Amino acid sequence: MRNKYGKNELIDRTQAAGRAALLAGREVWLASLGTALVVGEESRKMFDRLVREGRRMQRRQAARVTDRVEQFGEKVRTVGDQVEAGVHDAMAATLHRFDVPTHDDIQALLSRVEQLSAKVRTLNAR
């Protein structure tokens, strides 16, 4: 089988095909660089968006936690007040059983002593 092209024409066609392949390879290389750049830019945008969303979520969660802590604190204060009242009542009942005078009893006694002291002074002045 005989080649229809001459030697020079065959060399020219081979060199042209090589240049075309080289050009195509260069374009593939440039496309891959462009792809890497675009993917990098889009990745950065996505990363920034994820960070923004994460911050927003963190603020919402922090607000929820703060609300829960405040609710819990209010319940603790309520229970603490109830416990304090219960202890106060139990102590008062125990002291009453042992006939220990209360603060009001002592104040009333002091007031009565002052009244009697005033009468004694009045009687001594006569």
MDAnalysis code that builds the backbone (N, CA, C; Angstrom):
import MDAnalysis as mda
import numpy as np

u = mda.Universe.empty(378, n_residues=126, atom_resindex=np.repeat(np.arange(126), 3), trajectory=True)
u.add_TopologyAttr("name", ["N", "CA", "C"] * 126)
u.add_TopologyAttr("resid", np.arange(1, 127))
u.add_TopologyAttr("resname", ["MET", "ARG", "ASN", "LYS", "TYR", "GLY", "LYS", "ASN", "GLU", "LEU", "ILE", "ASP", "ARG", "THR", "GLN", "ALA", "ALA", "GLY", "ARG", "ALA", "ALA", "LEU", "LEU", "ALA", "GLY", "ARG", "GLU", "VAL", "TRP", "LEU", "ALA", "SER", "LEU", "GLY", "THR", "ALA", "LEU", "VAL", "VAL", "GLY", "GLU", "GLU", "SER", "ARG", "LYS", "MET", "PHE", "ASP", "ARG", "LEU", "VAL", "ARG", "GLU", "GLY", "ARG", "ARG", "MET", "GLN", "ARG", "ARG", "GLN", "ALA", "ALA", "ARG", "VAL", "THR", "ASP", "ARG", "VAL", "GLU", "GLN", "PHE", "GLY", "GLU", "LYS", "VAL", "ARG", "THR", "VAL", "GLY", "ASP", "GLN", "VAL", "GLU", "ALA", "GLY", "VAL", "HIS", "ASP", "ALA", "MET", "ALA", "ALA", "THR", "LEU", "HIS", "ARG", "PHE", "ASP", "VAL", "PRO", "THR", "HIS", "ASP", "ASP", "ILE", "GLN", "ALA", "LEU", "LEU", "SER", "ARG", "VAL", "GLU", "GLN", "LEU", "SER", "ALA", "LYS", "VAL", "ARG", "THR", "LEU", "ASN", "ALA", "ARG"])
u.atoms.positions = np.array([
    [0.836, -1.156, 0.000],
    [0.000, 0.000, 0.000],
    [0.889, 1.229, 0.000],
    [0.599, 2.087, -0.849],
    [1.431, 3.242, -1.067],
    [0.813, 4.475, -0.435],
    [1.628, 5.308, 0.211],
    [1.177, 6.533, 0.860],
    [0.864, 7.575, -0.203],
    [-0.292, 8.263, -0.084],
    [-0.666, 9.240, -1.073],
    [0.015, 10.582, -0.836],
    [0.676, 10.756, 0.292],
    [1.354, 12.008, 0.599],
    [2.845, 11.852, 0.365],
    [3.458, 12.955, 0.041],
    [4.906, 12.952, -0.118],
    [5.565, 13.074, 1.242],
    [6.878, 12.866, 1.239],
    [7.619, 12.869, 2.496],
    [7.500, 14.213, 3.197],
    [7.668, 15.304, 2.492],
    [7.603, 16.651, 3.090],
    [6.188, 16.960, 3.588],
    [5.229, 16.556, 2.794],
    [3.846, 16.802, 3.195],
    [3.518, 15.985, 4.440],
    [4.021, 14.786, 4.513],
    [3.802, 13.939, 5.684],
    [4.460, 14.551, 6.922],
    [5.651, 15.097, 6.755],
    [6.334, 15.762, 7.870],
    [5.545, 16.983, 8.293],
    [5.069, 17.765, 7.325],
    [4.279, 18.966, 7.644],
    [3.000, 18.589, 8.388],
    [2.348, 17.555, 7.913],
    [1.093, 17.122, 8.570],
    [1.377, 16.586, 9.976],
    [2.449, 15.883, 10.162],
    [2.814, 15.342, 11.472],
    [3.141, 16.473, 12.427],
    [3.902, 17.463, 11.904],
    [4.234, 18.613, 12.762],
    [2.973, 19.416, 13.105],
    [2.063, 19.567, 12.163],
    [0.813, 20.287, 12.405],
    [-0.028, 19.549, 13.447],
    [-0.066, 18.215, 13.326],
    [-0.820, 17.421, 14.302],
    [-0.168, 17.531, 15.675],
    [1.159, 17.557, 15.721],
    [1.867, 17.714, 16.993],
    [1.577, 19.065, 17.620],
    [1.589, 20.131, 16.749],
    [1.268, 21.479, 17.276],
    [-0.174, 21.527, 17.781],
    [-1.073, 20.898, 17.055],
    [-2.482, 20.872, 17.473],
    [-2.624, 20.120, 18.799],
    [-1.910, 18.999, 18.907],
    [-1.968, 18.237, 20.163],
    [-1.360, 19.048, 21.305],
    [-0.260, 19.732, 21.020],
    [0.380, 20.575, 22.030],
    [-0.560, 21.697, 22.449],
    [-1.214, 22.336, 21.472],
    [-2.163, 23.412, 21.758],
    [-3.346, 22.876, 22.570],
    [-3.856, 21.725, 22.200],
    [-4.967, 21.122, 22.939],
    [-4.532, 20.781, 24.365],
    [-3.316, 20.253, 24.507],
    [-2.805, 19.942, 25.846],
    [-2.668, 21.202, 26.688],
    [-2.173, 22.269, 26.033],
    [-2.043, 23.548, 26.753],
    [-3.406, 24.071, 27.184],
    [-4.398, 23.945, 26.313],
    [-5.748, 24.392, 26.658],
    [-6.335, 23.558, 27.798],
    [-6.079, 22.272, 27.786],
    [-6.533, 21.408, 28.889],
    [-5.849, 21.833, 30.181],
    [-4.557, 22.118, 30.097],
    [-3.805, 22.587, 31.274],
    [-4.396, 23.905, 31.790],
    [-4.662, 24.857, 30.891],
    [-5.242, 26.151, 31.290],
    [-6.644, 25.966, 31.876],
    [-7.415, 25.060, 31.267],
    [-8.753, 24.774, 31.796],
    [-8.661, 24.196, 33.198],
    [-7.689, 23.330, 33.436],
    [-7.551, 22.757, 34.777],
    [-7.117, 23.819, 35.778],
    [-6.249, 24.742, 35.351],
    [-5.886, 25.856, 36.233],
    [-7.100, 26.732, 36.538],
    [-7.891, 27.015, 35.493],
    [-9.115, 27.796, 35.686],
    [-10.084, 27.090, 36.615],
    [-10.195, 25.780, 36.450],
    [-11.066, 24.987, 37.319],
    [-10.596, 25.074, 38.771],
    [-9.307, 24.949, 38.966],
    [-8.764, 25.031, 40.321],
    [-9.058, 26.400, 40.927],
    [-8.914, 27.459, 40.126],
    [-9.178, 28.813, 40.614],
    [-10.651, 28.987, 40.976],
    [-11.529, 28.557, 40.059],
    [-12.970, 28.698, 40.309],
    [-13.380, 27.881, 41.526],
    [-12.901, 26.648, 41.615],
    [-13.239, 25.799, 42.763],
    [-12.710, 26.437, 44.042],
    [-11.501, 26.990, 43.988],
    [-10.941, 27.653, 45.167],
    [-11.785, 28.835, 45.597],
    [-12.198, 29.666, 44.618],
    [-13.032, 30.837, 44.933],
    [-14.380, 30.401, 45.493],
    [-14.993, 29.434, 44.848],
    [-16.298, 28.952, 45.310],
    [-16.177, 28.283, 46.675],
    [-15.081, 27.570, 46.887],
    [-14.865, 26.944, 48.192],
    [-14.748, 28.011, 49.268],
    [-14.021, 29.086, 48.975],
    [-13.860, 30.176, 49.944],
    [-15.217, 30.824, 50.249],
    [-16.002, 31.047, 49.181],
    [-17.343, 31.622, 49.391],
    [-18.190, 30.697, 50.261],
    [-18.133, 29.409, 49.972],
    [-18.910, 28.442, 50.746],
    [-18.412, 28.400, 52.188],
    [-17.109, 28.417, 52.374],
    [-16.541, 28.421, 53.721],
    [-17.008, 29.658, 54.485],
    [-16.936, 30.838, 53.853],
    [-17.385, 32.074, 54.503],
    [-18.862, 31.996, 54.859],
    [-19.663, 31.435, 53.965],
    [-21.098, 31.290, 54.240],
    [-21.325, 30.357, 55.425],
    [-20.588, 29.252, 55.458],
    [-20.725, 28.310, 56.566],
    [-20.317, 28.944, 57.892],
    [-19.280, 29.765, 57.866],
    [-18.857, 30.477, 59.086],
    [-19.958, 31.428, 59.542],
    [-20.539, 32.191, 58.602],
    [-21.639, 33.113, 58.961],
    [-22.815, 32.359, 59.564],
    [-23.178, 31.249, 58.926],
    [-24.294, 30.447, 59.436],
    [-23.970, 29.870, 60.805],
    [-22.729, 29.444, 60.988],
    [-22.309, 28.916, 62.287],
    [-22.394, 29.977, 63.376],
    [-21.966, 31.189, 63.057],
    [-22.055, 32.282, 64.037],
    [-23.501, 32.584, 64.383],
    [-24.344, 32.607, 63.358],
    [-25.769, 32.867, 63.596],
    [-26.371, 31.791, 64.492],
    [-26.010, 30.548, 64.216],
    [-26.510, 29.431, 65.027],
    [-25.992, 29.547, 66.453],
    [-24.737, 29.925, 66.601],
    [-24.148, 30.063, 67.940],
    [-24.878, 31.148, 68.733],
    [-25.195, 32.268, 68.083],
    [-25.928, 33.336, 68.783],
    [-27.310, 32.858, 69.223],
    [-27.987, 32.112, 68.318],
    [-29.311, 31.590, 68.683],
    [-29.202, 30.625, 69.849],
    [-28.213, 29.742, 69.800],
    [-28.037, 28.769, 70.874],
    [-27.668, 29.463, 72.179],
    [-26.824, 30.498, 72.093],
    [-26.431, 31.230, 73.300],
    [-27.660, 31.889, 73.922],
    [-28.538, 32.452, 73.083],
    [-29.762, 33.069, 73.601],
    [-30.636, 32.014, 74.270],
    [-30.731, 30.839, 73.663],
    [-31.537, 29.763, 74.266],
    [-30.943, 29.320, 75.605],
    [-29.637, 29.187, 75.632],
    [-28.973, 28.768, 76.875],
    [-29.193, 29.821, 77.954],
    [-29.064, 31.090, 77.581],
    [-29.276, 32.175, 78.546],
    [-30.698, 32.125, 79.092],
    [-31.673, 31.918, 78.217],
    [-33.068, 31.809, 78.663],
    [-33.239, 30.638, 79.624],
    [-32.647, 29.508, 79.271],
    [-32.771, 28.330, 80.136],
    [-32.111, 28.565, 81.492],
    [-30.948, 29.202, 81.479],
    [-30.245, 29.484, 82.739],
    [-31.082, 30.422, 83.599],
    [-31.688, 31.435, 82.976],
    [-32.534, 32.356, 83.739],
    [-33.748, 31.629, 84.317],
    [-34.364, 30.761, 83.525],
    [-35.505, 29.986, 84.025],
    [-35.078, 29.091, 85.185],
    [-33.952, 28.431, 85.023],
    [-33.442, 27.555, 86.072],
    [-33.116, 28.368, 87.321],
    [-32.494, 29.529, 87.142],
    [-32.156, 30.390, 88.275],
    [-33.403, 30.822, 89.038],
    [-34.465, 31.144, 88.310],
    [-35.719, 31.536, 88.951],
    [-36.304, 30.368, 89.745],
    [-36.237, 29.172, 89.186],
    [-36.740, 28.001, 89.906],
    [-35.909, 27.743, 91.162],
    [-34.598, 27.894, 91.026],
    [-33.722, 27.691, 92.192],
    [-34.046, 28.708, 93.279],
    [-34.257, 29.975, 92.879],
    [-34.606, 31.008, 93.876],
    [-35.936, 30.683, 94.550],
    [-36.905, 30.221, 93.774],
    [-38.213, 29.871, 94.339],
    [-38.079, 28.719, 95.332],
    [-37.365, 27.681, 94.941],
    [-37.164, 26.544, 95.838],
    [-36.382, 26.987, 97.072],
    [-35.362, 27.833, 96.870],
    [-34.576, 28.339, 98.000],
    [-35.447, 29.117, 98.978],
    [-36.345, 29.944, 98.450],
    [-37.258, 30.697, 99.323],
    [-38.174, 29.750, 100.097],
    [-38.647, 28.707, 99.407],
    [-39.523, 27.740, 100.074],
    [-38.772, 26.983, 101.173],
    [-37.544, 26.594, 100.877],
    [-36.741, 25.884, 101.877],
    [-36.469, 26.796, 103.064],
    [-36.128, 28.052, 102.786],
    [-35.852, 29.000, 103.871],
    [-37.090, 29.195, 104.751],
    [-38.254, 29.336, 104.112],
    [-39.488, 29.495, 104.883],
    [-39.767, 28.247, 105.714],
    [-39.540, 27.067, 105.122],
    [-39.763, 25.818, 105.856],
    [-38.827, 25.698, 107.048],
    [-37.557, 26.053, 106.861],
    [-36.594, 25.997, 107.966],
    [-36.985, 27.002, 109.043],
    [-37.380, 28.193, 108.632],
    [-37.780, 29.229, 109.595],
    [-38.966, 28.755, 110.426],
    [-39.967, 28.192, 109.740],
    [-41.150, 27.702, 110.461],
    [-40.793, 26.555, 111.402],
    [-39.944, 25.637, 110.944],
    [-39.552, 24.508, 111.786],
    [-38.777, 24.984, 113.004],
    [-37.874, 25.951, 112.819],
    [-37.105, 26.496, 113.940],
    [-38.022, 27.204, 114.934],
    [-38.958, 27.979, 114.405],
    [-39.886, 28.700, 115.288],
    [-40.707, 27.705, 116.101],
    [-41.183, 26.636, 115.459],
    [-41.980, 25.637, 116.171],
    [-41.134, 24.946, 117.241],
    [-39.894, 24.618, 116.909],
    [-39.009, 23.953, 117.879],
    [-38.721, 24.869, 119.067],
    [-38.397, 26.119, 118.803],
    [-38.116, 27.081, 119.883],
    [-39.358, 27.307, 120.739],
    [-40.515, 27.329, 120.093],
    [-41.764, 27.517, 120.845],
    [-41.995, 26.324, 121.782],
    [-41.711, 25.099, 121.309],
    [-41.874, 23.911, 122.143],
    [-40.990, 23.962, 123.382],
    [-39.814, 24.583, 123.280],
    [-38.897, 24.690, 124.414],
    [-39.080, 26.007, 125.175],
    [-40.162, 26.705, 124.869],
    [-40.506, 27.981, 125.515],
    [-39.400, 29.035, 125.374],
    [-38.717, 29.039, 124.277],
    [-37.723, 30.078, 124.006],
    [-38.473, 31.273, 123.437],
    [-38.290, 32.454, 124.017],
    [-39.042, 33.620, 123.536],
    [-38.577, 34.033, 122.130],
    [-39.540, 34.578, 121.389],
    [-39.235, 35.064, 120.038],
    [-38.721, 36.494, 120.125],
    [-38.293, 37.019, 119.025],
    [-37.830, 38.408, 118.942],
    [-38.958, 39.352, 119.373],
    [-40.157, 39.075, 118.891],
    [-41.312, 39.917, 119.255],
    [-41.590, 39.841, 120.760],
    [-41.463, 38.632, 121.332],
    [-41.658, 38.481, 122.778],
    [-40.656, 39.331, 123.549],
    [-39.395, 39.308, 123.138],
    [-38.353, 40.086, 123.822],
    [-38.602, 41.572, 123.666],
    [-39.022, 41.996, 122.476],
    [-39.309, 43.419, 122.251],
    [-40.482, 43.880, 123.127],
    [-41.505, 43.045, 123.201],
    [-42.650, 43.380, 124.054],
    [-42.212, 43.472, 125.511],
    [-41.354, 42.540, 125.956],
    [-40.845, 42.546, 127.329],
    [-40.026, 43.810, 127.598],
    [-39.160, 44.181, 126.646],
    [-38.359, 45.411, 126.812],
    [-39.256, 46.644, 126.912],
    [-40.284, 46.657, 126.095],
    [-41.220, 47.788, 126.143],
    [-41.910, 47.858, 127.501],
    [-42.316, 46.715, 128.000],
    [-42.981, 46.662, 129.322],
    [-42.018, 47.092, 130.425],
    [-40.730, 46.656, 130.358],
    [-39.730, 47.051, 131.354],
    [-39.557, 48.568, 131.324],
    [-39.516, 49.161, 130.142],
    [-39.386, 50.626, 130.040],
    [-40.581, 51.331, 130.698],
    [-41.783, 50.797, 130.456],
    [-42.970, 51.396, 131.062],
    [-42.894, 51.314, 132.588],
    [-42.508, 50.139, 133.091],
    [-42.406, 49.964, 134.539],
    [-41.300, 50.840, 135.133],
    [-40.179, 50.958, 134.414],
    [-39.089, 51.829, 134.886],
    [-39.567, 53.262, 134.963],
    [-40.353, 53.683, 134.011],
    [-40.881, 55.050, 134.035],
    [-41.802, 55.237, 135.234],
    [-42.643, 54.273, 135.553],
    [-43.526, 54.373, 136.710],
    [-42.713, 54.413, 138.004],
    [-41.651, 53.572, 138.078],
    [-40.818, 53.561, 139.285],
    [-40.173, 54.936, 139.472],
    [-39.677, 55.513, 138.403],
    [-39.062, 56.859, 138.500],
    [-40.074, 57.893, 138.954],
    [-41.290, 57.743, 138.466],
    [-42.340, 58.678, 138.853],
    [-42.650, 58.528, 140.356],
    [-42.766, 57.292, 140.817],
    [-43.059, 57.044, 142.226],
    [-41.898, 57.495, 143.117],
    [-40.669, 57.306, 142.676],
    [-39.507, 57.734, 143.456],
    [-39.390, 59.257, 143.507],
    [-39.909, 59.926, 142.534],
    [-39.834, 61.385, 142.497],
    [-40.806, 62.008, 143.465],
    [-41.786, 61.340, 143.948],
    [-42.774, 61.918, 144.860],
    [-42.251, 62.085, 146.219],
])
